[in-house]
Amino acid sequence: MRYAAIDIGSNAVRLLIVNIIEREGEITFKKDTLIRVPLRLGDDAFLLNNLSERKAKQLTQTMIAFSNLMEVFLSGMKQKSI
């Protein structure tokens, strides 16, 4: 089984994809992929109290890219299990 998590921070946006393995009642997590995009959202947020259009567009593009990557990673997992 695979899970993905997205962390939107003031310095970077990260996508973590992990494999969850269950054997003999024990569950372990194994990192598959970690992608970090340094958007520096805090530059706007802390100085202007909001995001500029440019930073908002970069964040939107990053989230779309992460969504596409998750679709590929998760569909690859489904194909392997068949």
C-alpha positions in Angstrom: 0.0 0.0 0.0 1.3 3.5 -0.8 0.4 6.8 0.9 1.4 10.4 -0.1 1.6 13.5 2.1 2.1 17.1 1.1 3.7 19.6 3.5 3.2 23.3 2.6 5.7 25.3 4.6 7.0 28.9 4.6 10.2 27.8 2.8 9.3 24.9 0.7 6.5 22.5 -0.4 7.3 18.8 -0.1 5.7 15.7 -1.4 6.5 12.4 0.5 5.4 9.1 -0.9 5.8 6.0 1.4 5.2 2.3 1.1 3.4 0.7 4.0 4.4 -2.9 4.5 2.5 -5.2 6.9 4.2 -8.5 7.8 3.3 -10.8 10.6 1.2 -8.1 12.3 4.0 -5.6 12.2 3.6 -2.4 10.1 6.6 -0.6 8.7 7.0 2.6 6.6 9.5 2.8 3.8 10.2 6.2 2.1 9.8 5.8 -1.6 10.1 9.4 -2.9 10.6 12.9 -1.4 10.3 15.9 -3.6 11.1 19.4 -2.4 10.2 22.6 -4.2 11.7 25.8 -2.6 8.9 28.3 -3.2 9.8 30.6 -0.3 6.1 31.4 0.5 7.1 33.0 3.7 8.8 35.9 1.9 5.4 37.2 0.9 3.3 35.9 3.8 5.5 37.4 6.6 6.1 40.7 4.9 2.8 41.3 3.1 0.4 39.2 5.2 -0.7 37.4 2.0 0.7 35.7 -1.1 1.5 37.6 -4.3 -0.1 36.4 -7.5 3.3 35.0 -8.6 3.7 32.9 -5.5 0.1 31.7 -5.6 0.6 30.7 -9.2 3.8 28.8 -8.4 2.0 27.0 -5.5 -0.9 26.1 -7.8 1.5 24.7 -10.4 3.4 22.8 -7.8 0.2 21.2 -6.4 -0.9 20.2 -9.9 2.5 18.6 -10.5 2.3 16.8 -7.2 -1.2 15.6 -8.1 0.1 14.2 -11.4 3.0 12.5 -9.7 0.7 10.9 -7.1 -1.5 9.6 -9.8 1.4 8.0 -11.6 2.9 6.5 -8.3 -0.4 5.3 -7.0 -1.6 3.8 -10.4 1.7 2.0 -10.7 1.1 0.4 -7.3 -2.4 -0.8 -8.5 -0.9 -2.3 -11.6 1.7 -4.2 -9.6 -0.9 -5.7 -7.3 -3.0 -7.2 -10.2 
